[in-house]
Amino acid sequence: MIQLPLSKLSNIGTTIFSQMTQLANENEAINLSQGFPDFMPDPELLDHVDYFIKKGFNQYAPMGGMITLKEEIARKIENSHQAIYHPDSEITVTAGGTQAIFTAVATFVKKDDEVIIFEPAYDCYEPTVELFGGIIKRFEMKAPDYTIDWTAVKNLVTDKTKMIILNNPNNPSGKILTEHDIQELISIVKGTSILILSDEVYENIVFDGKQHLSIAKYPELKERSLLVASFGKLFHVTGWKIGYCAAPKVLTDEFRKIHQFNVFSVNTPMQLALAAYMKNEDHYNHLSQFFQEKRDFLRKGLAGTSFELLDCEGTYFQALKYDKISDKNDFDFASELTITHKVASVPFSSFYKNKLNEHVIRLCFAKKQETLEKAIENLSKI
């Protein structure tokens, strides 16, 4: 019998999201672990998809994306961030935000290049960097405030630093970057060739009157940055797996060299449907208010419990500190919560390389009212 070789990511197992979803399904628990809405998208959007399918737009789209959608993306970015991207040469439609991140790393990170990430970090960053021979340098943000010590970040920078990956608003902490953070970042990359990969998939979900500060707003950052966003988060269609990458032409040209051999192009009728739907800005300008109402409902419902509700400035995730309830590590507590109390969450330690345990879990509140009501009822009994 031959001995087959291991894959380049043989040390990587199933994601924590899949694990907790499976545990939720096995125990018939309310799934607040995986970040997807359990309600339908706008019927108008679905009608657009139906229209374009029946009109025969069912073959390959152009490699960079349908021009009508890219024009709407460019208009949205200009209106939101006062930044100009040329639709044809600086915007690429991708098969979700994760594919855009993967392609950006694959394009620019070579063997022994160093990439700085901020933990707690979305779980695709590190494996993708390592897949292409890069070396991760990490800064740990910690509970309860998850702030960044930029002096410590600056000390991570070497002549081998190729890229800094940002996630703003941050999943899972719900924190957003401040003007101070942005200015510190500018000072770090000034005079260098460091690239920035800015994961902004939750850009339209920011609360309490705060402002999302995109890297696109700052010319010093825009010129060296690849901005990634997602229609799944924007229009409650995570299963469509459509996102985009906006970057200067010199970066986009290189990005597309990899993109064309990765997925080549993305679902044609859905691109056209999104373009038609985006012509009405009200379809996404209300998103912060929509999700703030859900956040506030969840927080109010849990206010009388022994959970400590950490700040949630953006995304559709609420972090809970449970050290007054249990001294178990967060994975064991999240498992117990799912099995015994029928509410599935995600342990924060899964977002850290060293499995940092600060007794914090993450709940997704992108759910129907009745889903949140039942979850609150169950959690209130603990």
C-alpha positions as MATLAB code, in Angstrom:
seq = 'MIQLPLSKLSNIGTTIFSQMTQLANENEAINLSQGFPDFMPDPELLDHVDYFIKKGFNQYAPMGGMITLKEEIARKIENSHQAIYHPDSEITVTAGGTQAIFTAVATFVKKDDEVIIFEPAYDCYEPTVELFGGIIKRFEMKAPDYTIDWTAVKNLVTDKTKMIILNNPNNPSGKILTEHDIQELISIVKGTSILILSDEVYENIVFDGKQHLSIAKYPELKERSLLVASFGKLFHVTGWKIGYCAAPKVLTDEFRKIHQFNVFSVNTPMQLALAAYMKNEDHYNHLSQFFQEKRDFLRKGLAGTSFELLDCEGTYFQALKYDKISDKNDFDFASELTITHKVASVPFSSFYKNKLNEHVIRLCFAKKQETLEKAIENLSKI';
ca = [
       0.000    0.000    0.000;
       1.461    3.367   -0.994;
       1.899    6.127    1.573;
       0.043    9.151    0.286;
       1.437   12.609    1.037;
      -0.250   14.960    3.485;
      -1.764   18.206    2.261;
      -0.077   21.565    2.800;
      -2.642   22.257    5.557;
      -2.659   18.811    7.161;
      -2.644   20.370   10.642;
      -5.921   22.220   10.012;
      -9.207   20.670   11.106;
     -12.854   21.572   10.616;
     -13.668   25.210   11.376;
     -15.201   26.094   14.734;
     -18.286   27.391   12.900;
     -18.945   24.004   11.350;
     -18.255   22.248   14.644;
     -20.689   24.366   16.621;
     -23.345   24.242   13.898;
     -23.113   20.447   13.836;
     -23.393   20.340   17.637;
     -26.412   22.660   17.444;
     -28.085   20.420   14.867;
     -27.392   17.262   16.874;
     -28.911   18.800   19.997;
     -31.730   20.740   18.314;
     -30.296   23.942   19.732;
     -30.849   27.518   18.613;
     -27.900   28.257   16.350;
     -26.432   31.644   17.257;
     -22.943   30.391   16.415;
     -22.595   30.686   12.647;
     -22.932   34.165   11.184;
     -25.891   33.915    8.869;
     -29.436   35.366    8.969;
     -32.341   32.964    9.477;
     -34.776   35.296    7.675;
     -35.493   35.821    3.983;
     -33.883   38.565    1.886;
     -36.019   41.257    0.261;
     -38.467   39.687   -2.246;
     -37.620   42.480   -4.675;
     -34.037   41.218   -4.864;
     -35.251   37.675   -5.477;
     -37.549   38.954   -8.227;
     -34.544   40.538   -9.941;
     -32.715   37.196   -9.895;
     -35.739   35.436  -11.347;
     -36.020   38.079  -14.072;
     -32.417   37.783  -15.246;
     -32.448   33.977  -15.164;
     -35.582   33.875  -17.327;
     -34.131   36.516  -19.664;
     -31.304   34.092  -20.431;
     -28.368   35.596  -18.555;
     -27.084   32.190  -17.492;
     -23.617   31.901  -19.032;
     -20.184   33.057  -17.904;
     -19.801   36.613  -16.711;
     -16.687   38.606  -17.649;
     -13.719   37.604  -15.519;
     -13.673   40.865  -13.546;
     -17.430   40.982  -13.073;
     -20.494   42.470  -14.768;
     -19.878   46.138  -15.512;
     -23.317   47.190  -14.254;
     -22.543   45.739  -10.825;
     -19.048   47.210  -10.726;
     -20.485   50.627  -11.543;
     -22.904   50.343   -8.627;
     -20.076   49.240   -6.317;
     -17.976   52.227   -7.382;
     -20.913   54.563   -6.772;
     -21.509   53.070   -3.329;
     -17.859   53.464   -2.328;
     -17.755   57.051   -3.591;
     -20.934   57.972   -1.709;
     -19.882   56.185    1.481;
     -16.159   56.912    1.607;
     -15.573   59.779   -0.872;
     -13.118   57.567   -2.756;
     -12.963   56.971   -6.506;
     -12.381   53.524   -8.005;
     -12.609   52.939  -11.753;
     -15.326   50.286  -12.202;
     -13.659   48.378  -15.021;
     -10.021   48.397  -13.929;
     -10.129   48.709  -10.117;
     -13.084   46.571   -8.964;
     -13.276   42.786   -9.207;
     -16.382   40.785   -8.323;
     -15.433   37.684   -6.334;
     -17.074   34.494   -5.110;
     -17.548   35.925   -1.620;
     -15.296   37.916    0.669;
     -13.224   34.881    1.644;
     -12.281   34.159   -1.968;
     -11.181   37.773   -2.336;
      -9.000   37.444    0.776;
      -7.542   34.152   -0.428;
      -6.777   35.585   -3.867;
      -5.161   38.737   -2.439;
      -2.850   36.689   -0.229;
      -2.103   34.228   -3.052;
      -1.209   37.134   -5.333;
       1.229   38.989   -3.136;
       2.532   36.809   -0.298;
       5.621   34.774   -1.142;
       7.757   32.378    0.883;
       9.067   33.944    4.122;
       7.085   37.167    3.655;
       5.683   38.375    6.982;
       2.022   39.267    7.440;
       0.679   41.076   10.507;
      -2.785   40.136   11.765;
      -4.850   41.252   14.747;
      -6.364   38.596   16.996;
      -9.132   37.673   17.620;
      -8.970   37.060   13.868;
     -11.279   35.577   11.250;
     -10.063   32.040   10.769;
      -9.143   32.154    7.064;
      -6.284   34.656    7.383;
      -3.551   32.543    8.940;
      -4.031   29.288    6.984;
      -4.068   31.183    3.696;
      -0.841   33.031    4.502;
       0.844   29.793    5.562;
      -0.389   28.001    2.438;
       1.715   30.369    0.345;
       4.779   30.202    2.574;
       4.191   33.393    4.530;
       4.904   33.929    8.212;
       2.248   35.281   10.559;
       3.118   38.001   13.070;
       0.223   38.555   15.435;
      -0.952   41.235   17.845;
      -3.396   40.039   20.486;
      -6.303   42.316   21.329;
      -7.765   41.332   24.680;
     -11.031   41.595   26.600;
     -12.836   43.646   27.575;
     -11.996   46.533   25.214;
      -9.921   44.902   22.422;
      -7.825   48.009   21.817;
      -4.621   48.083   19.757;
      -1.217   49.048   21.148;
       0.297   50.545   18.014;
       3.770   50.746   19.530;
       3.667   46.970   19.890;
       2.395   46.643   16.319;
       5.222   48.837   15.047;
       7.678   46.521   16.770;
       6.305   43.645   14.664;
       7.300   45.403   11.448;
      10.530   44.254    9.785;
      12.049   44.540    6.329;
      10.211   41.285    5.546;
       6.740   42.669    6.315;
       4.696   42.287    3.130;
       1.132   42.864    4.338;
      -1.073   43.965    7.219;
      -4.523   42.375    7.375;
      -7.268   44.424    9.025;
     -10.819   43.408    9.887;
     -12.930   46.491   10.486;
     -15.514   46.218   12.027;
     -13.892   43.282   13.745;
     -15.398   39.819   13.836;
     -15.748   38.558   16.568;
     -15.144   41.466   18.971;
     -17.490   43.975   17.312;
     -14.914   46.765   17.696;
     -14.302   49.420   15.037;
     -11.134   51.358   14.240;
     -10.964   54.961   15.434;
      -9.363   57.964   13.768;
      -6.430   57.498   16.163;
      -6.029   53.900   14.973;
      -6.036   54.983   11.339;
      -3.446   57.704   11.888;
      -1.195   55.264   13.750;
      -1.494   52.822   10.864;
      -0.604   55.547    8.379;
       2.516   56.410   10.361;
       3.604   52.755   10.397;
       3.287   52.141    6.642;
       4.501   55.551    5.496;
       7.655   55.234    3.422;
       7.330   51.443    3.148;
       6.025   49.071    0.471;
       3.722   47.293    2.936;
       0.344   46.305    1.489;
      -2.922   46.463    3.422;
      -5.671   43.886    3.024;
      -8.744   45.469    4.576;
     -11.612   43.076    5.316;
     -14.620   45.416    5.596;
     -17.484   42.990    5.060;
     -19.421   44.515    7.997;
     -18.871   48.130    6.909;
     -22.605   48.889    6.776;
     -23.314   47.488   10.249;
     -22.028   50.120   12.706;
     -23.966   51.281   15.749;
     -24.727   54.199   18.074;
     -24.043   56.866   15.477;
     -20.418   55.809   15.050;
     -18.769   56.014   11.630;
     -17.037   53.247    9.745;
     -13.602   54.511    8.718;
     -12.673   52.685    5.547;
      -9.097   52.553    4.286;
     -10.579   53.972    1.072;
     -11.122   57.328    2.826;
      -7.377   57.875    3.280;
      -5.252   58.395    0.133;
      -2.100   57.270    1.980;
      -3.776   53.912    2.637;
      -5.940   53.569   -0.474;
      -2.903   53.555   -2.779;
      -1.502   50.421   -1.101;
      -4.716   48.645   -0.107;
      -7.035   45.904   -1.271;
     -10.512   46.533    0.123;
     -12.757   43.477    0.507;
     -16.530   43.557    1.026;
     -19.470   41.152    0.832;
     -23.005   41.230   -0.525;
     -23.850   38.310    1.755;
     -23.618   40.608    4.781;
     -25.140   43.566    2.963;
     -28.328   41.918    1.688;
     -28.774   38.816    3.927;
     -27.680   36.413    1.177;
     -24.604   34.713    2.612;
     -25.323   31.587    0.548;
     -24.896   33.483   -2.707;
     -21.160   33.893   -1.993;
     -20.669   37.154   -3.889;
     -18.260   39.857   -2.791;
     -15.701   42.178   -4.334;
     -12.199   43.546   -4.110;
     -11.499   47.228   -4.803;
      -7.881   48.238   -5.319;
      -5.721   50.553   -7.436;
      -5.198   49.325  -10.991;
      -1.599   48.261  -10.386;
      -2.793   45.912   -7.624;
      -5.989   44.850   -9.408;
      -4.038   43.807  -12.504;
      -2.004   41.399  -10.394;
      -5.008   40.266   -8.335;
      -6.874   39.251  -11.489;
      -3.968   37.117  -12.709;
      -4.734   34.785   -9.792;
      -8.496   35.342   -9.750;
      -8.837   34.123  -13.350;
      -7.382   30.732  -12.431;
      -9.206   30.491   -9.111;
     -12.914   30.944   -9.952;
     -12.565   33.007  -13.174;
     -16.040   34.516  -12.879;
     -19.039   34.749  -10.575;
     -22.768   33.924  -10.880;
     -24.103   36.027  -13.779;
     -27.842   36.511  -13.032;
     -27.158   37.266   -9.370;
     -24.598   39.926  -10.302;
     -27.155   41.585  -12.545;
     -29.824   41.314   -9.851;
     -27.551   42.939   -7.284;
     -26.760   45.762   -9.702;
     -30.455   46.456  -10.310;
     -31.259   46.280   -6.586;
     -28.409   48.615   -5.579;
     -29.777   51.474   -7.659;
     -31.982   52.213   -4.648;
     -29.559   53.205   -1.875;
     -32.283   52.768    0.737;
     -31.775   49.031    0.312;
     -28.524   49.245    2.282;
     -28.424   52.628    4.021;
     -30.817   51.410    6.722;
     -28.736   48.360    7.678;
     -27.129   49.808   10.812;
     -30.515   50.746   12.264;
     -31.974   47.348   11.323;
     -29.262   45.413   13.138;
     -28.958   47.869   16.037;
     -32.562   47.087   16.909;
     -31.666   43.390   17.034;
     -28.512   44.074   19.048;
     -30.387   46.231   21.535;
     -33.143   43.626   21.884;
     -30.604   40.914   22.683;
     -28.660   43.117   25.106;
     -31.812   44.228   26.912;
     -32.964   40.632   27.192;
     -29.662   39.517   28.732;
     -29.144   42.572   30.939;
     -30.526   40.838   34.023;
     -28.383   37.714   33.644;
     -24.916   36.969   35.009;
     -23.387   37.391   31.570;
     -21.251   40.504   31.076;
     -22.140   42.135   27.767;
     -19.022   43.558   26.121;
     -19.195   46.570   23.809;
     -20.580   45.897   20.351;
     -19.823   48.787   17.996;
     -20.421   46.927   14.733;
     -21.002   43.542   12.984;
     -23.935   41.333   13.983;
     -22.117   39.579   16.821;
     -22.393   40.139   20.566;
     -19.535   39.087   22.854;
     -20.450   37.761   26.319;
     -18.074   37.263   29.228;
     -19.278   34.397   31.444;
     -16.656   34.178   34.233;
     -19.320   34.900   36.875;
     -21.174   31.786   35.723;
     -18.461   29.202   35.149;
     -14.705   28.692   35.308;
     -14.748   26.225   32.413;
     -12.721   27.057   29.343;
     -14.746   28.697   26.614;
     -14.946   25.674   24.308;
     -16.300   23.454   27.084;
     -18.697   26.176   28.224;
     -19.962   26.766   24.676;
     -20.474   23.025   24.257;
     -22.366   22.808   27.544;
     -24.465   25.803   26.543;
     -25.426   24.047   23.320;
     -26.164   20.637   24.824;
     -27.811   21.651   28.084;
     -29.320   25.072   27.413;
     -29.946   24.650   23.661;
     -28.152   27.805   22.510;
     -25.092   27.463   20.277;
     -22.324   30.067   20.404;
     -18.679   30.310   19.343;
     -15.796   30.340   21.868;
     -13.447   33.297   21.428;
     -10.353   31.123   21.931;
     -10.893   29.733   18.429;
      -9.928   33.151   17.049;
      -6.480   33.048   18.717;
      -3.484   30.937   17.700;
      -2.617   30.191   21.346;
      -6.278   29.495   22.217;
      -6.376   32.433   24.637;
      -9.194   31.767   27.084;
     -10.748   34.873   28.622;
     -14.139   33.248   29.267;
     -15.769   34.974   26.311;
     -18.235   33.584   23.733;
     -19.827   35.089   20.618;
     -23.529   35.162   19.724;
     -24.935   36.060   16.297;
     -28.020   38.289   16.478;
     -28.777   38.307   12.730;
     -31.879   36.276   13.502;
     -35.646   36.532   13.479;
     -37.297   38.081   16.528;
     -38.736   34.741   17.664;
     -35.286   33.134   17.420;
     -33.764   35.802   19.647;
     -36.685   35.620   22.085;
     -36.248   31.879   22.552;
     -32.476   32.235   22.946;
     -32.931   34.936   25.591;
     -35.440   32.747   27.406;
     -32.981   29.852   27.526;
     -29.964   31.960   28.500;
     -31.913   33.741   31.247;
     -32.331   30.443   33.070;
     -28.588   29.978   33.578;
];
